[in-house]
Amino acid sequence: MNSQKSILSLAKSTILAESDAIANLANLLTDDFAKVVELIYNSKGRVIVTGIGKSAIIANKIVATFNSTGTPAVFMHAADAIHGDLGLILEDDVVICISKSGNTPEIKVLLPLIKNANNNIIAITGKPDSFLGQQSDLVLNTYVEKEACPNNLAPTTSTTAQLVMGDALAVCLLELRGFSSNDFAKYHPGGALGKRLYLRVNDLSSQNQKPQVQLDTTLKEVIVEISEKMLGVTAVLDGKKLVGIITDGDLRRMLYKSSDLNGIVAKDIMSANPKTIQANAMAVDAMEVMENYGISQLLVEQNGIYEGVVHLHDLVKEGII
C-alpha cells in the first residue's frame, strides 16, 4: 500500500510540475511568436522542422499537426541533414529548429549551412542566448526550470513545452487560414474524425437492403421480410407513403400478447410515426437520434420517399461510435 501511495504521489508531482511549466510558457511569449505565425502564414514554401534526440521526436509530431491543419510541413533530422538531407530545404521554406540547450554539435554545424541558403530560421529553445538562439531570426522561448525526472536529466517537461509551443503555432495558423471542419475532413478522409464530418446517412443506408411491407401484409410475410433483409426491422408503407415501422421487438411483444395469430397483418403490429432521418443528413446526426431515443435503427427518407434503413451497427463499423 505504501508503495502504491508513493507511486501515485510521484505521478501527481510529475503532472503538476509539467502543468506549472506549461502555464509559464504564456509568460514567455514575445512579439517573436506573432512574427513567426505571420512569417509561416505568408511563406510561399513549407515549414521544415528539425531537431536531434527527443527534440526530433517532438519535431515529427509538430509536422504531423501542421500537415493535418493546413500548413505544409516536412521533418528533417538534424543529424541526417548534415549528411545529405539538407537538400530537403527549398528556397522559400521556413526552418524551425528545436533544441532544449541550443548548443548541440549537430545544431552548430547545421545552422550556418541553412543561413548560407538565406532561409528564415526559427528557434524553439529553452535557452534564447544559446548558439541556436543567437543564430536564428526569431526565437520562441520554451524555458523550463527543471525536468519532471527526479534526476533532472530525462527530457520530460522540456519536450512537453516544445510540443505545446508547436500546438500554439498550429492553432494560430489554423485560425488565420480559416481552416474549417470541412477542411479537416478533407485532410482526414480515412479516420473516424473525418468520417464524423463527411459521412452521410445515405452512404450507409445505400449499402443495406430495403425492407418494406404494406399495411395489409400478412404476419408471415412480415416475419420473412424482416428475416431476409437482416436489419431487425421493416418499414410499413401505405402505397408509397411511409406510415409505420415493425421491429423484432414488436413481433415478440405481439406473439407474447396474442393467442390467435390468424388474420394479423402489418397495420396490427406496427408502431406509427416512426423515427426517421433524411438521406442527406450527416451520419453523426443519426447516431445522436439513436442515442436520444434508445433505438438501433432509423428509417431513411428523402423528399418524403422511403429510402431504406441505417443501423447502429453501420455506425460502429465506420468508427462513428
N, C-alpha and C positions, 0 to 999 in steps of 0.2 A: 504493500500500500504506500509506504514511504517512497519507494522507487517511482510509483505512478505519479505521486504528488510532485516529485522532483522533475519528472519529465514534463508534466503539464505546466509547471512553473517556468521551466526553461523555454517551452514553446510560447507561452504568453509573453515572456520578456523579449523573445526574438521578434514576435509580431509587433509589439509595442515599439521596440527600438526602430524597426523599419518604418512603421507608420509615422513616427515622430520625424524621422529623416526625410520622408516623402513630403510631409506637411511643410517642412522647412524649405523645400525647393521653391515654393511660391515666393519666399522672401529673397531668393537668389536671382529671380528673373530680372533682366535688364532690357533696355531697348534693343539689345542684340537679338533677343528672341523674336521680336516683331520683325526685325530686319531679315532674319533667317527665313521666316514664313513668307515674307514678300519676295525674297530672292528666289526661293524654290517655286513659288506660285508664278512668277514672271519668267522663269527659266524656260528656254526652248528645248532643253535637254532633260536628262534623267537625274535622279539622285543616286549617287554611288555611296554606299555606306560600308565603311571598313573598320577593322579592329583586329586585335590579337587576343588569344586566350578566351576567357569568359566574355570579354567585350565583343568578340567576334560572334559569339552565340546571340548576344543581345542585338547586334547589328543585323543578323539574319531575321530576327523577329520584327525589328523595325521595318525592314524591307518588305516583309510579308504584309504588315499593316498598311504601309504606304500603297503597295500594289492593290490591295483589296479595297482601298478607299479613293482610288482615282489619281494617285501620284506615282508615276512610273519610277521604279527603283530597282537597283541591282546590288547584290552583295559582292564585295571583293575582299578576300582575306589579305590582311596586311603583309603576311609573310610571303604568300604566293605572288603578291603584286610586284615585289622586287625580284621575282624570279620568272617574270614573263607575263603575268596577268595585268600589268599596268596598261596594256592595250585595250582593256575594257573601258577606260575612261575616254569619252569622246569630247569634242571641242566645247560643246555647250553644257556639259554635265556639271552638276554641283556635287562636291565631295564632302561627306560627313565622316569625320574620323573620331572614333570613340576610344578613350583610354582613361582609366582612373588617374594614373600618375602623369600621363602625358610625356613620359620620358623613356619609354621602352626603346630598345635598339632599332626594332623594325620601323617604328614611327619616325625616328630620327633619320633613317635612310629614305623612307618613303616620301616625307613631306617636301623636301627640296625638289624631288622629281615631279611632283604634282604642280608645285609652284612654277616650275620651268615651263609647264604647258599652259599656264595662265588660267587654270580652273579655280573657281572660288572654293575655299576650304572653310568648313565649319567644324569647330571643335566641340565635342561633348566630353568634358573632363572635370575631374574633381579638383584640379589644380590649374586655375587660369593662368598662373605665372610660369607654368611649365614650358618646355620646348614646344609642345603642341599648341598651347595657348598663345604663345608669342608669335608663332609662325602662321596662325590661322587668321582669316579675315574677320570672322565672327566667333564668339565663344559663348557656349551655354554651360553655365556652372552647375555641376552635379556633386558638389562637395558634400561629404557625409563625415560626421565626427568620428565614427568608428563603425567597423563591420559588426554585424549581429553575431558572428562567430566569436565564441568566448576567448579565442586567442587573437582576435582582431586580424586574422590572416585570410581566411577563405572569403572570396568575393561574394557577398550576400547583400548587404544594404546598398553597397555602391552600384551593383548591377541592377538592383531594383530601381534605383534612382535614374540610371541611364534609360531603362525601359520606360519609365514614366515620362521622362523628357521626350522620348520618341513618340509616345502616345499623344502628348500635348501638341507636338508638331503636326501629327497626322490629323487630329481633330480640328485644329485651326485651319489646316489646308482643306479639309473636307467641307468646312463651313464656307470658306471663301469660294470654293468651286460650286457651291450649291448642290453638293452630292446628295441625291435623294434615295429613298427606299427602292425606287425602280432601278437606279444606277447600281445599288448594292446587289439587287437580284441579278443584274447583268453580269456582275463580276463573280457571283456565287451561284451559277445555274445548277450545279450538281449537289449542293449542300442543302441540309434541312432548312437553314436560314433563308436561302434563296427561294426554295420551294414555297415557303410561307408567303413570299412576296409576289410570286408569279403564277403558281399553280392554281388553276380554276376548277370549279366543280365538274364542268363538262370533260375536263382532261381525265377525270377519274370515272365518272358515270358512263362515259362512252366505251370504256373497257369492259363494263359489266353487261350482263343480259338485261332484258327489259320486261320484267314480269308484269302482267296485266290481265285482269278479268273484267267481265261486265257484271252489272247489278244482279242479273239472273243466272249467273254461272253457278253450277251445282257445287255442293260441298266437295265431292270427289275431285272435280276439275280444279277447284281452288287448291286443294292439297297437292295435286300433281303439279300445278303451275309453280307453287312455292318451292316444291322439292326439286323440280327440274332446273329452275333458274338459280337455285343455291344462294339466295340472298336473305332467306328467312322472312320474306315479305313479298306482298304483291300489291300493286295499285288496283283500285276499283274504279272503272270508268262507266259513265252513262253516255254511251256513244263515244264521243271523243273527249268529253268533259271529265276531268278528274274530280271524283266525289268522295273517295274514301281510301282506306288502307286496311289490309289484313296482315297481321304478323303471326309468327309461330305462337306467340303468347296468346293472341286472340283465339286461335284454334284450340289451344289447350284449355283455355277458360270455357269455351263453348262446349267442348267434349265433357268437361267436368260437370257442367250445369245441365246438359241436355241428355235425356234418356232415349228420346226418339229423334233420329237424325234424318228421317225421311223428309224430303221437301225443303231442307235447309239450303238456301242459296247465299251468294256473296253479301247481298244487302242485309241479311240477318246477322252477319258476323262482323262486318266492317266497323271501323271507327270513322266517323265522318269528320270533315275538316282536318285532314292530316297535315302534319308539319311539312312544309315544302321549302325549297330553296331554288333560286334562279340558276340556270345552267352557267351563266357568265359570272356568277359570284365567285369570290376567292375561296379556295378550299379551306383556308383557316377560318373563314366565317362559318362554314359548315360544321367545323369542329366545335366552334363556340355555341352554335344552336344545339348540337347534340349534348354538349356538357350541361347547358342550361336546362334542358328538358329530360335529361337522363335517358336518352334513346340511342339506338345503334345505327339507325338508318334514316335517311331523308329522301323523300320523293323529289325528283328534279323536274322543274318546269322551265319553259321558255316561251314567252308571249302567250301564256295561258295553255300551252300544249304540253302534255306529259312527255318527258324525255327519258326518264329512267330512274335509277337509284344510286345514291352514293352511300357507302357503308363505312362504318367506323374502321373496319379492317383496311380499307383503301387508304385512310389517313395514316394508320400505323405503318403500313407498307412503304409509304412515301416519306416517312420520317417527320410528318407534320406533328404527330403526337410523340 
